[in-house]
Amino acid sequence: MGEAKQEAAKVAQTPAARAFARWGLVSKGALYLLVGVIAGQVALLDQGRLESRSGALATLADKPLGKLWIGALALGLLGYAFWRFAEAFLGRPLEGGEKESVWRRIGLAARGAWYLGLCGLAVAVLAGADESGGSQEEDRVTARGLDLPAGRWIVGGVGLAVVGAGVFNVYRGLTGRFKENLKLRKMSQTEERTFTIIGGIGFTARGIVVGLIGFFLVRASYQYDPKETVGLDGALAKLLQQDYGGALLGAVAAGLIAFGLYCFAEARYREV
């Protein structure tokens, strides 16, 4: 196992692997940017409909050169998953640093699996499959989870974990902790100031949306009703249904766009 880790570390730290990981950050940002732009069109122009990540990819597929862009995104999402799986296996960040805890490694592996799933969605869209189900897919997954032994506790636990992730994103956005592991020394004062503002807004908006998704998972567990579950599009729709919903959705859409731009900057300045 020790030799395997040494070989894996050598591969993961090659220039090609690092470039692959950076493209993953670009693709992650592009996906958030796409969802944010679509949400902004609904909030400000009352055009189109809210989309999940898969629905946003399906929308992009209909644009000129759309499938070419989706192919590039799929490759990048695979790169991001590779990066997180490598860190989970090695037990430490690729850029160096202290050894990660077991729980942190589990979280890294889960993030890798999540983005590998998004890569699969992109490939499915390329293949012409209908991947625009949005929250209906979350309903089906939650229903299967509730049918498991102790399913309500499992779904509720996952929901609480998602709420925790949302709170942590908001915390990172408000405190600026997202700037850890960044090459701040290579930024000008103006770049760092702009980056801090964009990142703070982006992480806060992302945290709000993630927290909403987790809240409705917990609610689905409590009420034993998978229809209470929402995905990304469903969480945005809940905002739109509130008083001043258009303004709320517009603000969150702007935040998601900001997070996408943050990912682009992170791809340039992150220690990888």
N, C-alpha and C positions, 0 to 999 in steps of 0.2 A: 504493500500500500504506500509506503514511503517513497519508493522509486516511482510509482505511478503518479504521485503528487508532484514529484520533481519534474517529471516529463510534462505533466499537464501545465505546470507553472511556466516552463520554458515556452510551450506552444502559446499559452494565453498572453505572454508578455512580448511576443514578436510584434514588429510594426504592423504586419497584416492583421493580426488579431485585434490590436488596439484600434486600427482604422475601422475594423468591422464593428467594434463596440461603439465608436463615435458615430458611425452611420446609424446605429441603433438609436442613439439619442436624437439624431435628426428626424428619424422616422417617428419616434414617439412624439416629438414636438409637432410634426406635420399632422398627426392624427388628432391631437388636441386642437390644433389650429383649425382643422377642417370642421370638427364638431362645433367649435366656438363660432365660426363664421355662419354655419347653418342656423345655430340657435340665435345669432344676432339678426339674421334675416327674418326669422319668425317674430322676434321681439320688436324690432324697429320698423320693418317693412311689411309685416303680416304676410310674408311669402313663404311657401313651402310648409314643411312640417318638421317637428323635432325628430332627430335621428340618434340611434345608438352608434357606437363605433362601426359596427358592421353595416348599418344602414348608410352611414356617411361614406363608407368605402363603395357601397353599391351606387350611391349618387355620383361619386367621382368616376366610376367606371363608365358612365354615360357621357362624360366630357371628352373633348378631343385629347388624344394621347392619354386618356384616363387609365387604361389598362397598363400602359407602360409605367405610369406613376405608381400604380398599385403594386406592380411587380417589384419596383424599387423599394416601396414601403415594406413589402413582405420580407425582402432580403434584410432590411434594416431591423425589423422586429425580431427576426431570427438572430441577428447580431446582438440585440439587447438581451434576449433570452440566454444566448451563449455566455455573455458577460456575467449575468447573475448566477447561472449554473456553475460557472468556473469559480466565482467567489465562494459559493456555497460549498463546493467540493474542496477547495484549497483551505477554506477556513479563515481567510484574510483578504482584505481589499487588494486588487491587482496593482494599485498605485503604491502599495506598501502600508504599513501600520500595524497596530496590535491585532492579535488573534481574536476572531469573532466568537461570541458566545453561541451555544447550541441553538438558542431561540432565534438569534439573529441569522444564523445559517439556514434555519428552517424558513424564516421569512424571505431570505434571498432566493431559496429554491422555489417558494411559492410565487414570487414575482417572476422568476424565470418561466415557470409553468404558465402563468397568466399571459405573458407576452408571446410565448410559444403558441398559445391558443389564438391570440390575435393574429399571429402569422398564419395560422391555419384558416382563419376567417378570410384573410386577404387572398389566400390561395383559392379558397372556395369561390370567392367573388370572381377571380380570374377565370375559374372553370365554368362560370355561368350559373352557379347555384344561387338560390334565393336565400340570402343571409340577412334579410332586413326585418327579422321578426321582433327585434327590440325586446321589450319587457316580456313578451310572450315566452321567449326562451327562458328568461329568469323564472317565470311561473312554473315551467315544466321542471327545471332543475330543482327548485324549491319543493315542489310537490314530491319528487323522488326522494329528496332529503327528509321530508316530514314522514314518509312511509317507512324509513329505516327504524330499527330499534333505537329508542331514545332520540328519535329524529327531531322532536321539538327542541330538545336541549342542544343538539348539534347545530341546528339552524340558528337557534338563539345565540349560541356561542360564536358562530361565524359572524352573525350580525353585530354582536358587541365588539368583535375584533375589527370589523370594518368601521364601526363608529370610532373606535380608538385610532384607527389609521387616519380617519378624517380629522379628528381633534389634533393629532400629531402634525398633520399637514398645515393646519391653521397655525399651530404653535411655531412651526418652522417659518411660516410666512411672516408672522408678526415679530419674531425675534431675529430673523436673518440667519438662522442656523443653516439654511440651505447653502450658504456660501462656504461651508466646510469643504475641503478637498478641491478648492478652485485655485487656479493660478492668478490670484488677485494681483500679484506683483507685475504681471504682464498687462494689466489694465491701466488705462489712464484714470484720473479721478472722475472725469465725466462718464467714462464707460462703467466704472464701478458703481457710481451713483445711479445711473440709468438701470444697470443690471439689478441693483438692490431693489429699486422700485418695482420693476417688472416682475422679478422673482417673488417679492412679497405679495403683490396682488395675485399673481398666478397661483401660488401655493395656498393662499387663503380661499380663493374661489374653488380650487380643486378639493380642498378639505371640506368645504360646505357641501359640494355635490356628493363626495364619498360618504360623508356623515349622513346625508339624507338616505342614500342607498342602504347603509347599515341600519338606520332607524326603522325603515320599512321591512327589513329582514327580521329584526327583533319583533316587530308588530305582527308579521306573518306567523312567527313562531308562537307568540302569545295567543293569537286568535285562531291558530291552526288553519290558516287560510292562505294558500300560496298566491292567491290573487292580490294580496296586499304587497307582494314583492314588486319592486321597480328596478329597472336598470338605469343606465345613464340617461336615456331619453325620458324615462318615466320620472326620474328625479327632477329633470328640467321642466317637465310638464307640471309637476307639483308646484314649482315656483310660479309658473305662469297662471295657475289657478288662484293664487293669493291676491289680496288687495294690492293694487299697484304691481300686478304680476308682470306686466310688460317691462316696467322699469327694473324689477328684480332680475328677470331673465336677461335683460340687456346687460346689467352689471355683471352677472355671472358669466355671460357669453364673453364679455370683454376680458374677464379674469381668465377664462380658459384660453383665449387667444394669447393673453400675456404669458400664460404657462407654456404654451407652444413656443413662443419667442424665447422664453427662458431656456428651454431645452436646446434651441439652436445655439444660444450663447454658451450653454454648458458643454455642448459638443466641441466648441472651440477652446474653452478654458478649463475644462475639467481635467484633473489629474487622473489619467487612465493608464 
